[in-house]
Structure formats: C-alpha cells, structure tokens
Amino acid sequence: MKIVIIGGTGLIGSKTAAILRQAGHDVASASPRSGVNTITGEGLKEALAGADVLIDLSNSPSFEDKAVLEFFETSGRNLRAAETEAGVRHHVALSIVGTDRTPENGYFRAKVAQEKLIAASGIPYTIVRSTQFYEFLGGIADSSVVGDTVRLSPGLFQPIAADDVASFVADAALAAPRNGIVDIAGPERAPFDEIIARYLKTVGDRRKVVRDPEARYFGGLVDEHSLVPLGDALIGRIGLDEWLRRSPGKA
C-alpha cells in the first residue's frame, strides 16, 4: 500500500512513517523541504500519484488566529483537489480532543474548519483527535508563567506520548475509513495543574504551579472537561512516569 504522510518529517510523522515502513508499506514523507507544499500546491500531484492513503499531519507555521485559519483552509482545499485527482481512498488527519469545545482558542477554531472540509470532501476519511502530547508539557508550563509562578486551570488533563499517537495514526491509516472521529488519550487523567507540577518536579524545575480557574490555555478558558474525551476513546500504553524515565527533561 502506498501511503503519503504530509508533515512526515515532524514529531508524529517520522514515528508514524517508521511504523508503516516496518509493516512493509510504501511510505512517502512529504513536506516543503521535500518539495511538497500544501499551501501553494507545489509537488502535491506528483507526491500523491498512485497513493492509496494520505495522512495529514500538517501544521501552521503561525499560531496567529487569522493566519492559522487561512493555513488549514487553504491546505485543506489543495489536498482535497489533489486527492480527488489521484483517486486517494482514505484521508487520515490528526486533530485535537475538545477542539470544538473551546471556541475562544483561534487554533482550535481553525482545526474545526479543517475537520469540516475533510468531512465535506467526499473522500473517505478518519479524523484522529488526540489529547496534548507529553513532549509539549515543558512548553505549556513556559507559556503559562505569570510573574514567578506557573498558573494553570484545574480542568482535567489526559496527555499522551507521541509514540502512542503515532501508533494510533498508523492503525487508522491501515484500517477502513471511519467517516468520523476517533479520540485518543493517555492512560492517566488528573487536573491540569497537578500533571504539570509532577512534570516540573521530575525534571528539576522549581517553579511553583498555582491552580487558577481563570488561567487560559493558549487563549481559551478551560473547564473541567474541555481537554479530555467525553465518551469512548482509545487509550495509550505509556504513562507519564514511564515517559519521564525514558526521556527526562524532554519538552
């Protein structure tokens, strides 16, 4: 099976590509560095020739509200046109758990727009919505600093290892299209501030974590269930402590 991964050289893309290649599939990792640009359309026709499955892991270089919306809308339209011409039989996209529950967050609004384009494309699809990755916990802490404290919501949080995300994305690519959404999450669910505090303590970061119900998460207010699956979800194998033992200080 020929599988094209848009964003195939990134964190999740490189891991997904390795899994699929080990399983014997013909995997092409596409990115602007390889001459494939979903915004300009450059290289898309050539990259998708003969492809059975496309995995879209693309991400906007800018997180500014207008720019990120334009990125996902333009990229989505160009991918749909190229996939239709190539006869791609399954479109798999990685999205975010709760993306439709935090409308104040411009990035989440853009992901909702991307999902709508996929669902309306006429191409069989699977949208994999993931919780946040362990690999970004350090960055989340840095973005939540106010004065000399890290202020975070007590809303529930259920982060997942990138290795587990890649495994679930690979599984989705090899399965029949769901024409719907599947949620994935890590094995532990706890208040946001508690998980970040555990992470910081383990990596030797002495910053104090303060529980703040008004704290924003990349611009959006977080309630108790904003960032966790509400129903059935596929659960990863790697817990936070195990991930920290494997890669202490990684962020």
PLY file of the C-alpha trace (Angstrom):
ply
format ascii 1.0
element vertex 251
property float x
property float y
property float z
element edge 250
property int vertex1
property int vertex2
end_header
0.00 0.00 0.00
1.30 3.48 -0.85
0.84 5.94 1.99
1.77 9.61 1.75
2.36 11.50 5.00
2.04 15.27 4.83
4.29 16.54 7.60
6.08 13.22 7.55
9.36 14.57 8.94
7.86 16.03 12.13
7.49 14.52 15.60
4.46 12.35 14.84
5.13 11.98 11.13
8.59 10.47 11.49
7.36 7.96 14.08
4.30 7.04 12.01
6.41 6.59 8.89
8.77 4.22 10.73
5.86 2.07 11.95
4.30 1.82 8.49
7.59 1.10 6.74
8.37 -1.65 9.22
4.99 -3.16 8.33
6.09 -3.29 4.68
4.23 -0.34 3.21
5.49 2.15 0.64
5.65 5.39 2.65
6.44 8.83 1.23
7.17 11.60 3.74
6.11 14.89 2.17
6.96 18.38 3.40
8.08 21.72 1.98
11.66 20.51 2.43
10.93 17.65 0.02
9.27 19.97 -2.47
5.66 19.37 -1.41
3.75 22.45 -0.29
0.09 22.21 0.64
-0.35 26.00 0.59
0.98 26.65 -2.91
0.06 23.19 -4.19
3.63 22.63 -5.36
4.51 18.96 -5.70
1.15 17.62 -4.49
0.16 16.00 -7.77
3.46 14.18 -8.08
3.54 13.13 -4.41
0.03 11.67 -4.47
0.32 9.77 -7.75
-0.67 6.18 -7.03
-1.34 6.84 -3.33
-3.92 4.75 -1.51
-3.90 6.69 1.76
-2.97 10.23 2.73
-2.12 11.08 6.34
-2.35 14.81 7.01
-0.10 15.92 9.88
0.50 19.39 8.50
0.72 22.33 10.89
0.65 26.08 10.52
3.94 27.95 10.91
1.97 30.76 12.60
-0.45 30.48 15.52
-1.98 33.91 14.94
-5.76 33.47 14.61
-6.19 34.65 11.03
-3.01 33.03 9.74
-3.72 29.61 11.20
-7.29 29.60 9.85
-6.05 30.55 6.38
-3.42 27.82 6.57
-5.81 24.97 7.34
-8.48 26.18 4.91
-6.02 26.64 2.03
-4.16 23.42 2.78
-7.42 21.50 3.09
-8.75 22.71 -0.26
-5.49 21.95 -2.06
-5.26 18.48 -0.55
-8.85 17.69 -1.48
-8.27 18.66 -5.10
-5.05 16.65 -5.37
-6.53 13.61 -3.61
-9.58 13.61 -5.85
-7.40 13.71 -8.96
-5.14 10.94 -7.64
-8.01 8.71 -6.51
-6.87 8.54 -2.88
-9.15 6.15 -1.00
-8.62 7.24 2.59
-7.76 10.58 4.18
-6.46 10.40 7.77
-6.00 13.63 9.72
-4.68 14.34 13.20
-6.74 16.81 15.20
-7.29 17.74 18.85
-9.62 16.39 21.53
-12.02 19.16 22.55
-11.25 21.30 19.54
-14.97 22.13 19.20
-15.36 22.94 22.91
-13.00 25.91 23.25
-14.19 28.49 20.69
-12.06 31.26 22.22
-8.95 29.43 21.02
-8.15 30.53 17.46
-6.06 27.44 16.72
-8.91 25.18 17.81
-11.34 27.11 15.59
-9.00 26.55 12.66
-8.87 22.81 13.37
-12.68 22.72 13.39
-12.64 24.37 9.95
-10.14 21.76 8.74
-12.33 18.92 10.04
-15.39 20.35 8.28
-13.51 20.50 4.96
-12.46 16.87 5.36
-15.98 15.69 6.19
-17.43 17.55 3.20
-14.76 16.45 0.72
-16.44 13.24 -0.45
-13.21 11.32 0.23
-13.49 8.53 2.82
-11.81 9.77 5.98
-10.81 9.20 9.58
-10.13 12.08 11.95
-7.96 11.12 14.93
-8.43 13.62 17.75
-5.61 13.48 20.29
-5.06 14.99 23.69
-1.89 17.01 24.24
1.49 15.26 23.96
3.85 14.71 26.89
6.56 16.18 24.68
4.94 19.63 24.95
4.44 19.79 28.74
7.52 21.96 29.20
6.34 24.40 26.57
2.90 24.58 28.18
4.49 25.44 31.51
6.61 28.15 29.88
3.55 29.66 28.18
1.65 29.75 31.49
4.13 31.79 33.52
2.75 34.86 35.28
5.38 36.63 37.34
7.31 33.88 39.11
4.55 31.25 39.05
3.04 28.85 36.53
-0.72 29.41 36.56
-2.89 26.60 35.24
-6.51 25.55 35.21
-7.67 22.71 37.47
-9.60 21.31 34.49
-8.94 17.67 33.68
-5.95 16.79 31.50
-5.02 13.45 29.92
-1.79 13.82 27.92
-0.37 11.11 25.68
3.07 10.02 24.46
3.98 10.82 20.84
4.88 7.14 20.36
1.30 6.16 21.21
-0.11 8.88 18.94
1.95 7.59 16.02
0.80 4.03 16.68
-2.86 5.06 16.65
-2.42 7.15 13.49
-0.72 4.23 11.74
-3.53 1.89 12.82
-6.11 4.33 11.46
-4.32 4.51 8.12
-4.39 0.73 7.73
-8.00 0.31 8.85
-11.16 1.02 6.89
-12.20 4.68 6.87
-14.49 5.54 9.79
-16.01 8.57 8.06
-15.99 10.03 11.53
-13.85 10.85 14.55
-11.91 8.69 16.99
-10.49 10.16 20.21
-7.15 9.06 21.65
-5.69 9.91 25.06
-3.07 8.89 27.59
-3.72 6.41 30.40
-3.83 8.97 33.24
-6.44 11.66 33.86
-5.84 14.33 36.51
-6.19 18.10 36.99
-4.09 20.11 34.54
-2.09 21.87 37.27
-1.26 18.59 39.03
0.16 16.94 35.91
2.32 19.94 35.04
3.51 20.14 38.66
4.54 16.45 38.51
6.40 17.06 35.28
8.25 20.10 36.58
9.23 18.38 39.83
10.60 15.36 37.97
12.74 17.44 35.61
14.08 19.56 38.45
12.19 22.74 37.60
11.45 24.57 40.86
8.83 26.96 39.53
5.69 26.98 41.64
2.46 25.82 39.98
-0.66 27.74 41.05
-4.19 26.45 40.46
-6.11 29.22 38.73
-9.63 28.57 37.32
-9.27 31.73 35.20
-5.98 30.66 33.61
-6.14 30.40 29.84
-4.77 27.63 27.67
-3.36 29.22 24.51
-6.06 31.88 24.69
-9.04 29.74 25.71
-10.66 29.22 29.08
-10.62 25.60 30.23
-13.49 24.00 32.11
-13.43 20.59 33.78
-13.84 18.57 30.58
-12.56 20.89 27.83
-9.40 18.91 27.11
-10.36 15.28 27.72
-12.51 12.79 25.78
-16.18 12.87 26.75
-17.02 9.37 25.52
-15.18 6.33 24.24
-11.51 6.80 23.45
-8.50 4.69 22.55
-6.06 4.79 25.44
-2.28 4.81 25.08
0.06 2.43 26.88
2.74 4.84 28.11
2.08 6.60 31.41
3.66 9.90 32.40
6.14 8.38 34.85
7.31 5.82 32.29
7.71 8.53 29.65
9.69 10.68 32.08
12.00 7.77 32.86
12.62 7.32 29.15
13.20 10.98 28.37
13.67 13.15 31.49
13.65 16.84 30.74
12.30 16.39 27.24
9.90 19.10 26.14
0 1
1 2
2 3
3 4
4 5
5 6
6 7
7 8
8 9
9 10
10 11
11 12
12 13
13 14
14 15
15 16
16 17
17 18
18 19
19 20
20 21
21 22
22 23
23 24
24 25
25 26
26 27
27 28
28 29
29 30
30 31
31 32
32 33
33 34
34 35
35 36
36 37
37 38
38 39
39 40
40 41
41 42
42 43
43 44
44 45
45 46
46 47
47 48
48 49
49 50
50 51
51 52
52 53
53 54
54 55
55 56
56 57
57 58
58 59
59 60
60 61
61 62
62 63
63 64
64 65
65 66
66 67
67 68
68 69
69 70
70 71
71 72
72 73
73 74
74 75
75 76
76 77
77 78
78 79
79 80
80 81
81 82
82 83
83 84
84 85
85 86
86 87
87 88
88 89
89 90
90 91
91 92
92 93
93 94
94 95
95 96
96 97
97 98
98 99
99 100
100 101
101 102
102 103
103 104
104 105
105 106
106 107
107 108
108 109
109 110
110 111
111 112
112 113
113 114
114 115
115 116
116 117
117 118
118 119
119 120
120 121
121 122
122 123
123 124
124 125
125 126
126 127
127 128
128 129
129 130
130 131
131 132
132 133
133 134
134 135
135 136
136 137
137 138
138 139
139 140
140 141
141 142
142 143
143 144
144 145
145 146
146 147
147 148
148 149
149 150
150 151
151 152
152 153
153 154
154 155
155 156
156 157
157 158
158 159
159 160
160 161
161 162
162 163
163 164
164 165
165 166
166 167
167 168
168 169
169 170
170 171
171 172
172 173
173 174
174 175
175 176
176 177
177 178
178 179
179 180
180 181
181 182
182 183
183 184
184 185
185 186
186 187
187 188
188 189
189 190
190 191
191 192
192 193
193 194
194 195
195 196
196 197
197 198
198 199
199 200
200 201
201 202
202 203
203 204
204 205
205 206
206 207
207 208
208 209
209 210
210 211
211 212
212 213
213 214
214 215
215 216
216 217
217 218
218 219
219 220
220 221
221 222
222 223
223 224
224 225
225 226
226 227
227 228
228 229
229 230
230 231
231 232
232 233
233 234
234 235
235 236
236 237
237 238
238 239
239 240
240 241
241 242
242 243
243 244
244 245
245 246
246 247
247 248
248 249
249 250
